[in-house]
Amino acid sequence: MDSAGEVLLREVGGSTCAEVSAALALIAAVSLDALPTGWQPTLPAPPRHKKTLKRLAIGSSLGIHEAVAPHAVPTLGLSATYRARQLVGSPEVRLEALVSLDRYQTVFDDATHTQNLGRTRFLWVSSRTTACPFQARVGPTTFGPCALVELGRLSGTGKTTLGGTKSETGWWFALGAILNWSWQADPVWVRLAAGGAVPIIRDKFRFQPEPEVFRPPSLGAIAEFELAWAF
């Protein structure tokens, strides 16, 4: 393009690559020397694509719960998470639907602990809301404390050796705290958490009507592994 804005086309030929390169260099030098002072090319700047951090994720979890049965039982869950990593503290809120995977256990009498009275198991179905207001962020990972609330139902089912079956269901309400660690490499989120839950409602479950089979402890350990997909 010359100083008047006209596009000029030239053909350059030569017997060797060196001759063609020298001719091209000469043409470029003459063209640049003829440009007016302050001339700037009107080339559009390449667009900048701003990377946005995904805030929502849907996932599934596998964990354990020590307070919903006479022994620690595995749990399965589905989760929905909102995370604002761009804010101070990288806060996040998570809502989970959880169910326990207990199996039947033998019940013995209180006196001799040898007479088989039957079998019993417990089914826990609950929601869990977890809030992490302040977490430390290092690269794609976050780490920090979280508070949680569990609200649901706890059912106990007993089967006697004579074939009778009876079930009782009570409300479940517990408060707790966990340490939360997560790693985010969009679109995959990986999370590990462990802590404890304090049952506020502690119903007693009895077997015919004795012995007392189970009452939730004042404190039970919980832990879970979660794999989520961000969008």
trRosetta pair geometry for C-beta under 8 A, 3 or more apart (Angstrom, degrees):
i j d omega theta_ij theta_ji phi_ij phi_ji
1 5 6.2 -17 -174 -150 109 33
1 6 6.7 159 -150 79 63 33
1 7 5.3 -33 -91 -95 74 60
1 8 7.2 165 -93 12 20 79
1 31 8.0 95 58 -172 46 120
2 5 7.3 -45 71 20 66 18
2 6 5.1 -3 37 57 105 87
2 8 5.8 66 -35 -22 101 121
2 31 7.4 -106 -98 -140 59 87
2 34 6.7 -37 -149 117 77 132
3 34 5.7 -112 -38 145 108 91
3 35 6.2 168 -90 -126 83 36
3 36 5.4 102 -143 -31 107 92
3 39 7.8 -117 -126 -71 71 151
10 27 6.2 -155 71 -136 155 150
12 20 5.6 116 129 -147 111 79
12 23 4.6 162 -154 111 123 132
12 24 5.8 -168 59 -66 176 78
12 27 7.1 -113 -74 -16 130 144
13 20 7.0 -46 -163 -97 16 97
14 17 7.7 142 90 -90 120 10
14 18 7.8 -124 137 73 144 51
14 19 3.2 -173 -170 100 141 115
14 20 4.2 -152 34 -55 125 71
14 23 6.3 -175 -47 -4 128 133
15 19 6.1 54 43 24 65 150
16 19 4.9 101 58 3 79 99
16 20 7.3 -147 97 -1 45 86
17 20 5.7 -58 -150 40 37 110
17 21 6.1 37 153 -21 70 108
18 21 5.8 -55 -146 37 30 111
18 22 6.3 30 155 -20 64 106
19 22 5.8 -54 -148 35 30 110
19 23 6.4 29 154 -18 64 107
20 23 5.8 -56 -150 37 31 111
20 24 6.4 31 154 -18 65 106
21 24 5.8 -55 -147 37 31 111
21 25 6.3 32 154 -20 65 106
22 25 5.7 -54 -148 36 31 112
22 26 6.4 33 153 -20 64 105
23 26 5.7 -53 -149 34 32 112
23 27 6.4 31 154 -17 65 105
24 27 5.8 -54 -147 37 32 110
24 28 6.3 32 155 -19 65 107
25 28 5.8 -55 -147 37 30 111
25 29 6.3 30 155 -20 65 106
26 29 5.8 -56 -148 35 30 110
26 30 6.4 26 157 -15 65 106
27 30 6.0 -57 -146 39 30 108
27 31 6.2 28 156 -20 65 109
28 31 5.8 -58 -146 37 29 110
28 32 6.3 24 158 -16 65 108
29 32 6.0 -57 -146 39 28 106
29 33 6.2 27 157 -20 64 110
30 33 5.8 -58 -146 37 29 111
30 34 6.4 23 157 -18 64 110
31 34 6.0 -62 -150 37 29 107
31 35 7.2 45 149 -41 61 94
32 35 5.8 -37 -159 1 39 117
35 39 4.7 -115 173 44 110 145
36 39 5.0 108 66 -44 76 112
53 85 5.1 -103 155 55 157 118
53 86 5.9 171 36 -43 135 100
53 184 8.0 53 -158 132 102 147
53 186 7.6 -155 -143 -56 54 132
54 57 7.1 92 127 -64 115 87
54 184 8.0 -163 58 -172 96 126
54 186 5.4 128 7 -116 122 119
54 187 6.6 39 7 -124 167 75
54 230 3.8 113 108 157 142 121
54 231 6.2 127 -155 59 131 5
55 82 5.9 13 155 -157 95 68
55 83 5.7 -162 -154 64 58 60
55 84 6.2 18 -131 -84 112 56
55 85 7.9 -152 -103 6 70 83
55 230 7.9 129 44 -158 18 107
56 80 7.5 -16 -164 -172 92 84
56 81 7.0 152 -154 83 44 59
56 82 5.9 -16 -98 -102 70 67
56 83 7.9 177 -74 24 25 74
56 230 6.7 134 84 -152 46 68
56 231 5.9 -41 85 65 98 72
57 79 7.9 9 106 108 89 99
57 80 7.5 165 85 -154 51 43
57 81 4.6 -9 58 57 96 106
57 83 7.2 11 4 6 112 113
57 189 5.1 -9 -140 15 164 142
57 228 4.0 68 155 147 122 128
57 229 6.2 163 -155 76 82 32
57 230 4.3 -42 -90 -90 97 65
57 231 7.2 136 -100 12 47 67
58 78 7.7 -6 -173 -177 86 92
58 79 7.2 164 -156 87 44 59
58 80 5.7 -12 -104 -103 72 71
58 81 7.9 -170 -75 20 28 77
58 228 6.3 167 85 -155 24 91
58 229 5.9 -20 63 57 76 87
58 231 7.6 -4 8 12 96 113
59 78 7.5 168 92 -157 42 52
59 79 4.9 -14 65 60 86 104
59 81 7.0 7 13 -2 112 116
59 189 6.7 -92 -64 71 142 106
59 191 7.8 112 103 20 167 117
59 226 5.2 79 125 175 139 99
59 227 5.6 -176 -157 94 113 39
59 228 2.7 -74 -58 -92 128 78
59 229 6.5 154 -82 7 74 61
60 76 7.4 -14 -175 -172 100 84
60 77 6.8 159 -160 87 56 53
60 78 5.7 -29 -104 -103 70 60
60 79 7.1 175 -90 15 19 86
60 226 7.1 179 92 -145 32 71
60 227 6.4 -9 59 60 76 83
60 228 7.8 162 15 -85 45 61
61 75 7.7 0 110 107 99 94
61 76 7.2 152 83 -161 62 40
61 77 4.3 -9 55 61 104 103
61 78 7.7 -163 16 -72 83 15
61 79 5.8 61 -22 -23 114 123
61 96 6.6 -22 21 -136 139 134
61 98 7.7 -40 73 -101 119 96
61 191 8.0 -44 -105 75 106 110
61 224 4.8 19 176 176 123 124
61 225 6.5 161 -154 82 73 41
61 226 4.1 -30 -96 -93 94 86
61 227 7.8 164 -88 19 49 58
62 74 6.9 -18 -171 -169 84 106
62 75 7.4 155 -159 81 39 58
62 76 6.3 -10 -104 -105 64 64
62 77 7.9 -165 -67 25 28 79
62 224 6.7 159 83 -153 33 76
62 225 5.4 -13 62 59 85 93
62 226 8.0 173 21 -79 57 45
63 74 7.1 146 85 -159 37 60
63 75 4.7 -20 69 59 87 104
63 77 7.1 3 14 5 112 118
63 98 7.8 -37 47 -136 122 126
63 222 6.6 25 161 -178 130 81
63 223 5.5 -175 -155 97 93 50
63 224 2.9 -41 -82 -94 125 83
63 225 6.8 169 -78 15 70 57
64 72 5.0 20 177 175 119 110
64 73 6.8 158 -151 79 71 30
64 74 5.8 -48 -96 -102 69 47
64 75 6.5 164 -102 8 15 91
64 221 7.5 10 104 109 106 93
64 222 6.9 -174 89 -144 62 46
64 223 5.4 15 44 51 92 89
64 224 7.6 -166 20 -73 51 61
65 68 4.9 24 119 13 125 114
65 69 7.7 96 95 13 91 92
65 72 7.0 166 80 -151 31 68
65 73 6.0 -23 60 61 81 80
65 75 5.2 59 -11 -38 109 130
65 98 7.9 102 -42 155 142 140
65 100 6.2 -89 48 -99 126 111
65 124 6.9 -100 86 77 151 158
65 197 7.3 -7 -147 23 95 140
65 220 6.6 47 176 134 68 130
65 222 5.3 6 -110 -110 67 90
66 71 7.8 -63 -140 168 68 31
66 72 4.5 -30 -97 -95 76 86
66 217 7.3 -28 127 35 95 131
66 220 3.8 -170 84 -169 86 95
66 221 4.5 51 5 47 139 74
66 222 6.9 -130 13 -64 83 54
67 174 6.8 116 104 -112 150 156
67 197 5.4 -121 19 80 148 109
67 199 5.5 -179 168 -36 133 113
67 216 5.1 47 176 -158 88 99
67 217 5.6 -112 -119 46 83 86
67 219 7.4 -102 -85 154 123 20
67 220 2.6 -151 -51 7 95 156
67 221 8.0 155 -31 31 88 37
67 222 7.6 -46 10 -57 104 96
68 73 6.4 -84 77 40 99 122
68 100 5.4 -158 107 -61 139 153
68 102 7.9 -132 114 -53 97 125
68 122 6.3 -175 148 123 76 130
68 124 3.8 -15 -175 -59 142 155
68 154 6.0 -148 -149 -118 88 117
68 172 7.4 14 -114 -129 102 142
68 216 7.0 1 -93 -107 35 107
68 220 7.4 159 -16 127 60 170
69 72 7.6 137 67 -113 103 5
69 73 4.6 62 27 -24 142 127
69 100 6.6 167 -30 167 121 153
69 102 5.0 168 -99 -103 151 132
69 121 7.7 -14 -131 -164 122 59
69 122 4.5 -175 -102 53 87 128
69 124 7.3 -112 -41 -22 90 120
69 214 6.8 -56 -158 -137 39 154
70 105 6.7 -103 51 56 131 165
70 122 7.7 140 -6 -3 74 131
70 213 7.0 -92 -57 159 128 75
70 214 4.9 -112 -62 -98 88 110
71 105 7.6 133 9 -78 120 152
72 221 7.2 -24 -104 70 120 102
73 100 4.8 51 110 -169 133 112
73 101 6.2 -179 169 64 101 56
73 102 4.7 -41 -126 -82 149 78
73 122 7.7 -146 -27 73 159 100
73 124 7.7 140 74 20 138 122
74 100 7.3 134 84 -158 44 63
74 101 4.7 -20 77 50 94 115
75 98 5.2 7 177 -171 124 110
75 99 6.7 159 -154 80 76 35
75 100 5.2 -44 -97 -99 82 57
75 101 6.9 -176 -92 3 28 85
75 124 7.6 -51 -106 81 109 116
75 224 7.1 -55 73 -97 112 109
76 98 7.1 158 82 -149 39 62
76 99 5.8 -17 60 61 86 86
76 101 6.5 65 -11 -38 101 115
77 96 4.7 16 174 -178 136 113
77 97 6.0 162 -153 79 80 46
77 98 4.1 -27 -91 -96 112 74
77 99 7.3 161 -81 16 63 62
77 128 7.4 -30 -135 28 152 121
77 224 7.3 -14 30 -145 130 145
77 226 8.0 -46 78 -101 109 102
78 96 6.8 159 80 -152 40 66
78 97 5.1 -2 54 51 91 99
79 94 5.7 -9 -167 -172 116 106
79 95 6.9 153 -153 82 63 45
79 96 4.5 -24 -97 -97 86 85
79 97 7.9 -163 -74 21 44 63
79 226 6.1 -10 21 -143 151 135
79 228 6.6 -71 80 -91 113 119
80 94 7.2 160 81 -154 44 59
80 95 5.2 -9 58 59 93 95
80 96 7.9 -176 22 -77 60 45
81 92 6.1 3 -174 -178 101 115
81 93 7.3 164 -152 86 56 45
81 94 4.5 -14 -103 -104 84 88
81 95 7.9 -171 -76 25 44 60
81 189 7.4 -109 63 94 149 164
81 228 6.2 -8 20 -148 128 169
82 92 6.5 172 90 -153 51 66
82 93 5.1 0 56 56 99 90
82 94 7.8 -166 26 -75 60 47
83 90 7.0 3 -174 178 96 82
83 91 7.6 -175 -146 101 54 44
83 92 4.0 -11 -104 -105 79 109
83 184 7.8 -157 98 -76 158 148
84 87 4.4 21 130 10 114 118
84 90 7.0 -174 88 -150 57 40
84 91 5.5 8 50 61 102 82
84 92 7.1 -175 19 -79 62 59
85 90 4.8 11 -127 -129 58 96
85 137 6.5 119 -159 -115 92 146
85 142 7.0 -128 -116 -60 100 134
85 184 7.3 -112 -65 40 153 159
87 90 6.9 154 70 -85 72 28
87 91 6.2 -31 83 20 126 94
89 133 6.3 -20 156 147 143 58
89 134 3.9 -73 -147 -120 116 65
89 135 6.2 93 173 29 61 55
89 144 7.9 74 -170 -103 77 174
90 132 8.0 -21 107 117 79 113
90 134 7.9 83 51 -157 66 34
90 135 4.6 -71 76 67 106 103
90 136 7.8 -24 30 89 125 7
90 137 4.7 122 -34 -59 143 120
90 142 4.9 -138 120 -122 152 136
90 144 7.7 155 73 3 104 140
91 131 7.8 -7 -169 -174 100 78
91 132 6.2 172 -150 94 55 68
91 133 5.2 -11 -116 -143 111 37
91 134 6.9 -19 -82 -66 82 36
91 135 7.2 154 -88 8 33 96
92 131 7.8 179 93 -150 50 42
92 132 4.9 10 53 52 84 110
92 135 7.3 0 8 -3 102 140
92 142 7.7 119 -13 103 130 158
92 182 8.0 13 12 15 167 156
93 129 7.5 -10 -172 -171 91 87
93 130 7.1 162 -157 87 45 58
93 131 5.3 -5 -109 -107 80 73
93 132 7.6 -158 -72 26 40 69
94 128 7.8 -4 110 109 96 89
94 129 7.3 163 86 -154 55 43
94 130 4.4 -4 57 57 102 104
94 131 8.0 -161 25 -69 68 36
94 132 8.0 34 -3 -4 102 102
95 127 6.8 -18 -168 -170 85 106
95 128 7.6 156 -156 81 40 52
95 129 5.6 -8 -105 -105 72 75
95 130 7.9 -163 -70 24 31 71
96 127 6.7 149 81 -162 55 55
96 128 4.4 -10 59 57 108 97
96 129 7.8 -166 23 -71 72 33
96 130 7.3 31 -3 -4 110 107
97 127 5.9 -29 -99 -103 59 70
98 124 7.5 -15 116 119 98 97
98 125 7.4 171 91 -150 57 40
98 126 5.3 -17 64 66 100 79
98 127 7.3 146 17 -109 84 18
98 128 5.7 34 -9 -8 128 115
98 150 7.9 -47 43 -134 133 109
98 152 7.7 -107 64 -42 88 161
99 123 7.5 -15 -165 -171 90 85
99 124 6.9 158 -154 88 43 62
99 125 5.2 -1 -106 -105 83 74
99 126 8.0 159 -82 22 42 61
100 122 7.0 -1 89 107 145 85
100 123 6.4 -179 62 -150 99 40
100 124 3.9 57 -4 43 124 99
100 125 7.8 -111 12 -58 78 47
102 121 4.7 159 119 -171 112 97
102 122 5.1 57 21 60 172 66
102 123 6.5 -131 34 -77 114 49
102 124 7.7 90 -20 3 118 89
103 121 6.0 -103 138 -114 16 132
104 119 4.1 30 178 164 115 128
104 120 6.8 138 -147 65 72 16
104 121 4.6 -78 -88 -43 51 116
104 159 7.2 -21 -136 28 133 121
105 119 6.4 155 72 -155 29 78
105 120 6.1 -33 59 65 81 70
105 121 6.5 128 6 -83 77 69
106 116 6.0 -54 -167 -134 114 97
106 118 7.7 179 -147 107 56 25
106 119 5.7 -45 -96 -99 44 77
107 116 7.5 101 73 -161 54 55
107 117 4.7 -58 100 64 100 105
107 118 5.4 -1 44 65 112 66
107 119 6.5 176 0 -103 89 20
107 120 5.4 55 -47 -1 123 110
107 158 7.1 -3 -10 -138 153 107
107 207 5.2 -164 175 -140 159 176
107 211 7.2 -171 -177 47 105 98
107 213 6.0 -49 -114 -108 125 108
108 112 7.7 -106 169 87 109 71
108 113 4.8 63 125 -158 137 48
108 114 6.3 68 -156 -16 126 8
108 115 6.2 123 -158 65 74 51
108 116 6.4 -44 -99 -95 70 42
108 117 6.5 150 -124 2 16 94
108 211 7.9 6 89 16 52 136
109 112 5.9 38 76 41 111 79
109 113 6.8 -122 72 -70 61 27
109 114 7.5 -30 42 49 95 48
109 115 4.3 16 2 60 120 110
109 117 5.8 121 -61 -48 73 115
109 211 6.7 140 -155 -27 37 111
110 113 7.4 3 -156 -66 18 72
110 210 6.2 -48 -11 156 129 114
110 211 4.3 137 -56 -87 101 122
111 115 7.8 22 59 17 96 121
112 115 5.8 80 62 -10 117 93
116 161 6.0 100 114 -73 95 133
117 160 6.7 -60 162 -132 70 74
117 161 6.6 -134 177 -15 24 105
117 207 6.1 105 118 138 142 131
117 208 6.6 -155 -180 35 127 137
117 211 8.0 170 8 13 160 87
118 158 6.0 78 105 177 134 88
118 159 5.1 -165 -180 96 115 53
118 160 4.1 -86 -74 -118 140 30
118 161 5.2 -130 -80 -34 72 63
118 207 7.0 -168 54 -168 112 126
118 208 7.8 108 13 -18 132 134
119 158 7.2 168 90 -152 42 55
119 159 5.0 -3 58 57 87 100
120 156 6.3 5 -174 -177 113 96
120 157 6.5 167 -150 87 64 49
120 158 4.4 -18 -97 -100 97 75
120 159 7.3 -177 -75 20 49 66
120 205 7.6 146 -179 140 145 128
120 207 6.3 -103 -55 -90 140 123
120 213 5.3 -27 79 -156 168 155
120 214 7.8 -163 124 -9 137 115
121 156 7.6 175 91 -149 33 58
121 157 5.7 -10 59 58 77 96
122 154 6.5 -4 -174 -174 111 90
122 155 6.7 159 -156 84 60 50
122 156 5.1 -25 -101 -98 82 71
122 157 7.6 176 -87 17 34 72
122 205 7.5 -151 -93 -12 112 172
122 214 6.6 -64 -59 64 139 166
123 154 7.5 163 83 -156 49 45
123 155 4.6 -9 58 60 95 103
123 157 7.2 36 -6 -9 105 110
124 152 6.8 85 179 101 73 134
124 153 7.6 180 -146 91 45 51
124 154 5.2 -6 -105 -109 80 78
124 155 7.8 -167 -72 26 38 67
124 172 6.6 80 -146 -74 93 166
125 152 5.1 -154 103 -180 54 128
125 153 5.4 3 59 55 92 90
125 155 7.9 17 8 3 98 105
126 150 4.9 23 161 -175 140 98
126 151 6.3 154 -158 78 90 27
126 152 2.7 -128 -102 1 66 145
126 153 7.2 -170 -74 26 72 45
126 172 5.4 -77 -90 91 122 135
127 150 7.0 167 83 -149 49 52
127 151 5.5 -12 56 61 96 82
127 152 6.0 156 10 -64 60 99
128 148 5.8 -1 -174 -172 95 119
128 149 7.3 164 -151 81 50 44
128 150 5.0 -15 -99 -98 80 80
129 148 6.5 160 83 -152 48 65
129 149 5.0 -6 55 55 99 94
130 146 5.1 28 -178 158 100 133
130 147 7.3 165 -150 85 57 39
130 148 4.5 -20 -98 -97 76 96
130 178 7.2 -30 -135 37 126 124
130 180 7.6 125 164 -77 135 139
131 146 6.3 166 81 -160 36 85
131 147 5.5 -14 60 61 91 87
131 148 7.6 171 18 -83 64 47
132 135 5.4 25 153 -47 120 115
132 144 5.7 116 -172 89 111 110
132 145 7.1 169 -133 98 83 38
132 146 4.0 -47 -82 -95 86 100
132 180 5.5 -75 -93 41 143 151
134 144 5.8 -148 107 -168 56 149
134 145 7.8 15 70 51 81 82
135 142 4.4 49 135 175 134 107
135 143 6.1 156 -168 71 95 25
135 144 3.1 -139 -112 8 68 135
135 180 7.0 -64 -106 80 128 109
136 142 6.8 159 80 -155 45 60
136 143 5.2 -21 59 63 96 84
136 144 5.8 148 8 -64 68 99
137 141 7.3 163 -151 90 53 49
137 142 5.0 -22 -98 -101 73 83
138 141 5.4 -13 67 66 83 97
138 142 7.9 161 23 -88 62 35
138 143 7.6 -2 13 9 104 107
140 183 5.8 52 119 -163 101 69
140 184 5.1 -142 -176 65 90 67
140 185 5.7 29 -173 -69 157 71
141 181 7.0 -7 -171 -171 107 84
141 182 6.7 165 -150 87 61 48
141 183 5.0 -23 -97 -99 84 72
141 184 7.6 170 -86 16 34 72
142 180 7.6 -4 110 115 95 98
142 181 7.4 175 89 -148 53 42
142 182 5.2 -1 54 56 92 95
142 184 7.6 27 -2 -5 101 110
143 179 7.5 9 -171 176 83 92
143 180 7.0 178 -144 92 42 59
143 181 4.9 4 -106 -107 87 78
143 182 7.8 -174 -72 23 51 61
144 179 7.5 -153 119 -151 18 65
144 180 6.1 -16 66 58 59 94
145 177 6.4 -6 -171 -175 103 107
145 178 7.4 156 -154 85 58 40
145 179 6.0 -43 -98 -101 60 61
145 180 7.3 119 -139 13 11 88
146 177 6.8 161 84 -156 49 61
146 178 5.2 -16 61 62 100 86
146 179 7.6 151 17 -109 83 14
146 180 4.7 49 -13 -21 126 127
146 193 7.3 -34 38 -140 133 130
146 195 7.8 -135 63 -24 85 157
147 175 7.6 -18 -173 -171 94 90
147 176 7.5 154 -160 89 53 46
147 177 5.6 -30 -105 -101 57 78
148 175 7.2 152 86 -162 59 46
148 176 4.7 -18 64 69 103 92
148 177 6.9 176 17 -86 85 27
148 178 6.3 34 -14 -1 127 106
148 195 7.8 142 14 77 125 141
148 197 7.3 -60 86 -101 118 94
149 174 7.6 160 -158 85 44 52
149 175 6.0 -17 -105 -107 67 67
149 176 7.9 175 -78 27 27 74
150 172 6.5 -49 129 134 104 104
150 173 7.0 165 90 -148 70 30
150 174 4.3 3 53 55 113 95
150 175 7.8 -150 22 -68 78 24
150 176 7.1 31 -10 6 107 116
150 197 6.3 12 3 -146 136 137
151 172 6.9 151 -157 92 27 75
151 173 5.6 16 -109 -108 71 74
152 171 7.8 155 96 -164 30 57
152 172 4.6 -13 71 61 72 118
153 169 5.6 3 -179 -175 115 108
153 170 7.2 157 -156 83 69 33
153 171 6.4 -57 -106 -116 61 37
153 172 5.8 -167 -91 3 6 102
154 169 7.1 160 84 -153 40 60
154 170 5.6 -20 64 65 89 83
154 171 7.6 21 20 113 85 14
154 172 4.5 105 -26 -66 98 114
154 203 6.9 176 76 43 120 122
154 216 7.5 -65 -137 -55 177 122
155 167 5.9 8 -178 -176 108 109
155 168 7.0 171 -151 89 63 40
155 169 4.2 -21 -98 -100 89 86
155 170 7.8 163 -84 19 44 58
156 167 6.8 170 88 -150 46 61
156 168 5.4 -4 56 58 93 87
156 169 7.8 -177 20 -80 59 43
156 205 4.1 77 -2 -139 171 146
156 213 6.8 143 -167 81 143 136
156 214 6.6 180 -103 49 138 121
157 165 6.8 -2 -174 -170 96 97
157 166 7.4 172 -150 90 55 39
157 167 4.5 -18 -100 -99 78 93
158 165 7.1 168 88 -149 50 51
158 166 5.5 -10 59 60 95 84
158 167 7.6 174 19 -82 64 45
158 207 5.3 170 -130 -121 153 90
158 208 7.4 -147 134 -32 150 89
158 213 7.2 -160 -86 -42 120 160
159 163 7.5 -26 -173 -149 91 24
159 164 7.2 168 -152 87 50 46
159 165 5.0 -13 -101 -99 77 82
160 163 6.7 -31 76 34 85 25
160 164 4.4 20 29 51 118 92
160 165 7.7 -138 12 -66 74 39
160 208 6.6 82 -90 -65 117 141
168 203 8.0 -154 132 149 117 137
168 205 6.3 175 68 -123 126 89
170 201 6.8 -163 146 146 113 125
170 203 3.8 73 70 -24 177 164
171 201 5.4 -7 93 113 91 175
171 203 7.8 127 48 -34 58 126
172 199 7.3 -69 -155 -134 76 103
172 201 6.3 -149 -126 66 26 119
173 199 7.3 102 79 -160 50 64
173 200 4.7 -47 104 56 98 112
173 201 4.8 79 36 0 91 109
174 197 4.5 40 151 172 135 109
174 198 6.0 164 -162 77 85 41
174 199 4.6 -46 -95 -98 104 50
174 200 6.1 -174 -97 1 39 78
174 201 7.8 -95 -57 34 68 75
175 197 7.2 160 86 -156 27 67
175 198 5.3 -18 66 58 78 98
175 200 6.5 61 -4 -43 92 110
176 195 6.0 127 162 115 106 117
176 196 5.6 -153 -146 104 103 48
176 197 3.6 -52 -70 -102 137 59
176 198 6.1 164 -80 9 69 69
176 222 6.6 32 177 22 162 135
177 195 5.1 -132 104 -175 53 142
177 196 6.7 8 54 54 72 75
178 193 4.6 40 157 175 137 107
178 194 6.2 158 -152 83 95 19
178 195 3.1 -133 -100 -3 57 134
178 196 7.8 168 -81 18 65 40
178 222 6.9 -71 -87 84 116 106
179 193 6.7 177 83 -147 47 65
179 194 6.1 -12 51 61 90 71
179 195 6.0 148 4 -68 63 99
180 191 6.9 -20 -166 -165 89 108
180 192 7.9 155 -156 86 45 48
180 193 4.7 -9 -106 -103 66 106
181 191 6.9 156 87 -154 51 58
181 192 4.9 -9 64 62 102 91
181 193 7.1 -179 25 -76 64 57
182 189 6.2 -5 -174 -175 113 99
182 190 6.7 161 -155 86 62 48
182 191 4.2 -16 -102 -101 91 86
182 192 7.7 -178 -78 24 48 57
183 189 7.3 159 82 -157 49 52
183 190 4.7 -7 56 59 98 99
183 191 7.7 -168 22 -74 62 46
184 188 7.7 171 -150 93 46 51
184 189 5.1 -11 -105 -108 77 83
184 190 8.0 -163 -72 27 38 64
184 230 7.1 52 -150 -38 105 149
185 188 5.5 -3 71 62 82 92
186 230 5.5 -79 -125 69 79 134
187 229 5.5 28 139 -165 109 71
187 230 4.6 -149 -159 57 71 80
187 231 6.6 33 -147 -70 126 58
188 227 7.3 -28 -163 -165 94 85
188 228 7.5 136 -163 78 47 52
188 229 6.7 -28 -102 -106 52 57
188 230 7.3 -103 -30 8 9 94
189 226 7.6 -12 113 115 96 99
189 227 7.4 151 83 -161 61 39
189 228 4.2 -16 62 65 109 101
189 229 7.5 -144 20 -61 87 13
189 230 5.7 96 -28 -44 109 104
190 226 7.4 155 -159 87 38 62
190 227 6.1 -7 -107 -107 68 68
190 228 7.9 -167 -71 26 27 74
191 224 7.9 13 109 106 98 91
191 225 7.3 157 87 -159 60 42
191 226 4.2 -5 59 58 107 105
191 227 7.9 -161 26 -68 76 30
191 228 7.1 25 -1 0 113 112
192 223 8.0 -6 -173 -172 78 93
192 224 7.7 180 -148 91 43 49
192 225 5.8 -10 -103 -107 72 72
192 226 7.9 -164 -69 24 31 74
193 223 6.7 178 96 -148 57 54
193 224 5.5 -1 58 54 96 83
193 226 7.6 18 6 0 107 111
194 221 7.5 -4 -171 -174 90 95
194 222 7.1 177 -148 96 49 55
194 223 4.1 0 -107 -107 85 96
194 224 7.9 174 -76 18 55 52
195 221 7.7 179 106 -150 27 60
195 222 6.0 -12 69 62 67 91
195 223 7.7 144 18 -81 48 61
196 219 5.4 5 178 -174 130 98
196 220 6.5 154 -156 80 78 36
196 221 5.6 -49 -100 -102 77 45
196 222 6.4 143 -115 15 22 84
197 219 7.4 155 78 -154 40 53
197 220 5.3 -22 60 65 89 90
197 222 5.3 56 -17 -22 107 129
198 218 6.7 -6 -143 167 83 59
198 219 5.6 -23 -96 -99 75 70
199 202 5.2 111 113 -78 121 82
199 216 4.1 17 24 128 169 142
199 217 7.3 117 19 71 118 44
199 218 7.4 -120 47 -130 85 26
199 220 7.1 42 -23 4 100 115
201 216 7.8 66 100 37 56 143
202 215 5.6 53 167 177 96 94
202 216 4.7 -128 -127 59 79 97
202 218 7.6 -20 -85 -85 149 56
203 215 7.1 -148 98 -129 35 75
203 216 7.4 57 41 2 59 103
204 212 5.8 -51 -171 -142 109 114
204 214 7.8 168 -155 91 48 46
204 215 4.7 -21 -104 -88 69 109
205 212 7.2 109 77 -165 49 66
205 213 4.9 -55 106 61 97 103
205 214 4.7 6 50 57 117 84
205 215 7.0 -176 18 -70 72 56
206 209 4.8 26 129 176 134 68
206 210 6.1 -41 -167 -89 110 36
206 211 7.1 -135 -148 123 75 26
206 212 5.2 -46 -99 -102 78 57
206 213 6.5 158 -122 2 20 85
207 210 6.8 -14 67 128 68 18
207 211 6.0 6 46 52 103 54
207 212 7.8 168 10 -106 80 10
207 213 4.9 87 -32 -49 108 113
212 215 6.5 -11 168 -27 122 104
216 220 7.1 -75 -169 -31 89 132
217 220 5.3 125 60 -63 110 89
